[in-house]
Amino acid sequence: MTPDECDKVVEIILSMEDFIKELGPDIYAGTNNDSLTGRYYCFNFLNIKIINSIMAPKLKEIFGPCTVQCWANIFRHGEGIELHTHINDIKECPQFVASANIFLDGDPNIGTYYDGIKNINKVGELSVFSPDIPHYVPKNPTNNIRISMALDIYVGSRDFMKTMVTGQPYRYIFIE
């Protein structure tokens, strides 16, 4: 994503933070209490027309037709996300082909650790990894807010992908 695209997405994420937090409880224990991350299940940022117009064509170019779950992470001073995976055994869902992260704003040197290896973040860069790779973001030691978007990507038959969206349209978006 370009710096201008990242700035626009950051503006939208920050403006919607309180609204999204009202949609349901924080169900993820690996972040601070009352995190935006913990609402990954109840809102997909690709439902926002501007964000969809920026990201959907890029995702389609990489993955082809796919179903995507997309949520935002905001880490203020002292906040991060503990070591986790997005699936324990990739064989459980062969259509779950990738997880991804887009760093949007904050100190890039905090980094994201994939399989124990630190990766320095670059604004707008899409980092794609297997959903079973352990990863985390250390606690933010700065007063600058760290903002990123996380994605889970599923590829399979159109029926499979559309069924996911039909069952949870607030959580999944079908890109074709």
Secondary structure as the mmCIF struct_conf table of DSSP 4:
data_model
#
loop_
_struct_conf.conf_type_id
_struct_conf.id
_struct_conf.beg_label_comp_id
_struct_conf.beg_label_asym_id
_struct_conf.beg_label_seq_id
_struct_conf.end_label_comp_id
_struct_conf.end_label_asym_id
_struct_conf.end_label_seq_id
HELX_RH_AL_P HELX_RH_AL_P1 PRO A 3 LYS A 21
TURN_TY1_P TURN_TY1_P1 GLU A 22 LEU A 23
BEND BEND1 GLY A 24 GLY A 24
TURN_TY1_P TURN_TY1_P2 ALA A 29 GLY A 30
BEND BEND2 THR A 31 THR A 31
TURN_TY1_P TURN_TY1_P3 ASN A 33 ASP A 34
BEND BEND3 LEU A 36 LEU A 36
HELX_RH_3T_P HELX_RH_3T_P1 THR A 37 ARG A 39
TURN_TY1_P TURN_TY1_P4 TYR A 40 CYS A 42
HELX_RH_3T_P HELX_RH_3T_P2 PHE A 45 ASN A 47
BEND BEND4 ILE A 48 ILE A 48
HELX_RH_AL_P HELX_RH_AL_P2 LYS A 49 PHE A 63
BEND BEND5 GLY A 64 PRO A 65
STRN STRN1 CYS A 66 PHE A 75
STRN STRN2 HIS A 77 HIS A 77
TURN_TY1_P TURN_TY1_P5 GLY A 78 GLY A 78
STRN STRN3 ILE A 81 HIS A 84
BEND BEND6 HIS A 86 HIS A 86
BEND BEND7 ASN A 88 ASN A 88
HELX_RH_3T_P HELX_RH_3T_P3 ILE A 90 GLU A 92
TURN_TY1_P TURN_TY1_P6 PRO A 94 GLN A 95
STRN STRN4 PHE A 96 ASP A 105
BEND BEND8 GLY A 106 GLY A 106
HELX_RH_3T_P HELX_RH_3T_P4 PRO A 108 ILE A 110
STRN STRN5 THR A 112 TYR A 114
TURN_TY1_P TURN_TY1_P7 ASP A 115 GLY A 116
STRN STRN6 ILE A 117 ASN A 119
TURN_TY1_P TURN_TY1_P8 VAL A 123 GLY A 124
HELX_LH_PP_P HELX_LH_PP_P1 GLU A 125 GLU A 125
STRN STRN7 LEU A 126 PHE A 129
TURN_TY1_P TURN_TY1_P9 PRO A 131 ASP A 132
BEND BEND9 ILE A 133 ILE A 133
STRN STRN8 HIS A 135 VAL A 137
STRN STRN9 ASN A 140 ASN A 140
BEND BEND10 THR A 142 ASN A 144
HELX_LH_PP_P HELX_LH_PP_P2 ILE A 145 ILE A 145
STRN STRN10 ARG A 146 TYR A 154
BEND BEND11 GLY A 156 GLY A 156
HELX_RH_AL_P HELX_RH_AL_P3 ARG A 158 GLY A 167
TURN_TY1_P TURN_TY1_P10 PRO A 169 ARG A 171
STRN STRN11 ILE A 173 ILE A 175
#
